[in-house]
Amino acid sequence: MAGFIDQAVKRTGQPRLVDLCVKENKTVVGFFSCALLFAACLFTLPACADMFFGVKTGSMMVDVSTDKNPINLALNIGYRLDTRVADLSLAGEVNRTLREGETRRGEDLEFESEAIYLVYRTPRSLFVSLRGGIAWDKVVIDGNSNRDDGLLLGAGFGIVAGKTLIQIEYTSIAGDANFLSLSLEF
């Protein structure tokens, strides 16, 4: 990090907070990007009717040799886009470990991620959904973490029950993990 600060100081005369955050903590940048996007949607009165939130839980299959996969919980918030062509939504998600997994060597395993993505759903009471976007993740093995970013791709199917969507979904997160989940969206 010292080398990076030295470069920022030489370039501008003093280190910029943005330079430090982007270099050292992509999660902070991702979180604030999500917060800014959804704050803009939330504070627009007509948009409030098109907002939704959801919760999902399931097995996180991390790309390491495991004896036991972590169980994760994800919270998402989104905005349904007004389109005549398809049922599209823009959403953000935060995913954390509820129950630690275990590697083959007996080490504790956790997985965390944040994502922004676009969702397409078929407009039926029994629906299919596809989603794609950008994800920032962190794999934690016995307290040692590795951060990464990449594409989030997923597909699922579900049913509409009143104003609630119930869905089973399979998601690949930045090539580091696959999340098989059951979700509720309100």
C-alpha positions in Angstrom: 0.0 0.0 0.0 2.9 2.4 0.7 3.9 2.3 -3.0 0.4 3.1 -4.1 0.2 6.1 -1.7 3.6 7.3 -2.9 2.3 7.3 -6.5 -0.8 9.2 -5.5 1.2 11.8 -3.6 3.6 12.3 -6.6 0.7 12.7 -9.0 -1.5 15.1 -7.0 0.7 16.3 -4.1 -1.5 14.4 -1.6 -3.3 11.0 -1.5 -6.9 11.1 -2.6 -9.5 9.1 -0.6 -11.0 7.7 -3.8 -7.6 6.3 -4.9 -7.1 4.6 -1.6 -10.6 3.1 -1.6 -10.5 1.8 -5.2 -7.1 0.2 -4.7 -7.6 -1.3 -1.3 -11.3 -1.9 -0.9 -13.5 -2.5 -3.9 -16.3 -3.5 -1.6 -16.6 0.0 -0.3 -16.8 1.4 -3.8 -19.4 -1.3 -4.7 -21.5 -0.6 -1.6 -21.5 3.2 -2.2 -22.4 2.7 -5.8 -25.4 0.5 -4.8 -26.4 2.9 -2.1 -26.3 5.9 -4.5 -28.3 4.1 -7.2 -31.0 2.9 -4.9 -31.2 6.2 -3.0 -32.0 7.9 -6.3 -34.8 5.3 -6.9 -36.1 5.4 -3.3 -36.5 9.2 -3.1 -38.4 9.5 -6.3 -42.1 9.1 -5.1 -43.5 7.5 -8.3 -40.6 5.0 -8.2 -41.6 3.7 -4.7 -44.5 1.6 -6.1 -42.0 -0.2 -8.3 -39.5 -1.0 -5.5 -39.1 -4.5 -4.1 -37.0 -6.3 -1.6 -36.2 -9.9 -1.1 -34.5 -12.5 1.0 -32.9 -15.8 0.0 -31.0 -18.6 1.7 -29.2 -21.7 0.5 -26.0 -23.6 0.0 -23.0 -21.7 -1.2 -20.7 -24.0 -3.2 -17.4 -22.3 -3.0 -14.7 -23.2 -5.5 -12.4 -25.0 -2.9 -12.4 -28.6 -1.7 -15.1 -28.8 1.1 -16.5 -31.3 3.5 -19.4 -28.9 4.3 -20.7 -26.0 2.2 -21.5 -22.7 4.0 -25.1 -21.7 4.3 -25.7 -18.1 3.2 -28.4 -15.5 3.5 -28.8 -12.8 0.9 -30.9 -9.6 1.0 -31.7 -7.7 -2.1 -33.5 -4.5 -3.1 -34.5 -3.5 -6.6 -36.6 -1.4 -8.9 -38.9 -2.7 -11.6 -38.2 -0.9 -14.9 -41.3 0.3 -16.8 -40.9 -1.5 -20.1 -43.4 -2.7 -22.6 -41.2 -5.4 -24.0 -40.2 -7.5 -20.9 -40.4 -7.7 -17.1 -37.0 -6.1 -16.3 -35.6 -5.1 -12.9 -32.4 -3.5 -11.6 -31.4 -5.0 -8.2 -28.6 -5.0 -5.7 -27.7 -7.8 -3.3 -25.7 -8.3 -0.2 -24.8 -12.0 0.7 -23.3 -13.2 4.0 -22.6 -16.5 5.6 -25.1 -17.8 8.2 -23.4 -21.0 9.0 -19.7 -21.6 8.2 -18.6 -24.4 6.0 -15.5 -26.5 6.3 -12.7 -27.3 3.9 -11.3 -30.8 3.5 -8.4 -29.8 5.8 -10.8 -28.8 8.6 -10.6 -25.1 8.1 -13.6 -22.7 8.6 -15.0 -21.4 5.3 -17.1 -18.3 4.7 -18.2 -16.5 1.6 -19.5 -12.9 1.3 -20.5 -10.9 -1.8 -22.2 -7.8 -3.1 -23.7 -7.4 -6.5 -25.6 -5.2 -8.9 -27.5 -7.0 -11.7 -30.3 -6.8 -14.2 -33.2 -9.4 -14.0 -35.5 -10.6 -16.7 -38.7 -12.5 -15.8 -41.3 -14.1 -18.0 -44.7 -12.4 -17.3 -46.6 -15.4 -16.0 -47.7 -16.7 -12.6 -45.2 -19.6 -13.2 -42.1 -17.8 -14.3 -38.5 -18.2 -15.4 -35.9 -15.6 -14.5 -32.5 -14.8 -15.9 -30.0 -12.4 -14.3 -26.6 -10.9 -15.0 -24.4 -8.3 -13.5 -21.3 -7.4 -11.6 -20.3 -9.0 -8.2 -17.6 -8.3 -5.6 -16.8 -11.3 -3.4 -14.6 -12.4 -0.5 -13.7 -16.0 0.3 -12.6 -16.4 4.0 -10.7 -19.5 5.0 -9.7 -19.6 8.7 -9.6 -15.8 8.9 -7.5 -15.3 5.8 -9.5 -13.6 3.0 -9.2 -13.3 -0.8 -11.2 -10.6 -2.6 -12.3 -10.9 -6.2 -14.8 -9.3 -8.7 -16.4 -10.6 -11.8 -19.7 -11.5 -13.5 -22.8 -12.7 -11.7 -25.0 -15.0 -13.9 -28.1 -16.8 -12.7 -31.3 -18.6 -13.7 -34.3 -19.7 -11.7 -37.9 -20.6 -11.8 -40.8 -19.7 -9.5 -44.4 -18.9 -8.8 -46.3 -15.7 -8.0 -48.4 -16.1 -4.8 -50.4 -12.8 -4.3 -47.7 -10.1 -4.4 -44.9 -12.4 -3.3 -42.6 -14.2 -5.7 -41.2 -17.6 -4.5 -38.3 -18.8 -6.5 -35.5 -21.5 -6.7 -32.4 -20.0 -8.2 -28.9 -21.1 -9.3 -26.3 -18.3 -9.4 -22.6 -18.3 -10.4 -20.8 -15.5 -8.5 -17.6 -14.2 -10.2 -16.5 -17.8 -10.9 -15.7 -18.2 -7.3 -18.9 -19.8 -6.0 -22.3 -21.2 -7.0 -25.3 -20.3 -4.9 -28.4 -22.6 -4.9 -31.1 -20.7 -3.1 -34.8 -20.4 -2.2 -36.0 -16.8 -2.3 -38.9 -14.7 -1.4 -39.5 -11.3 -3.0 -42.0 -8.7 -1.8 
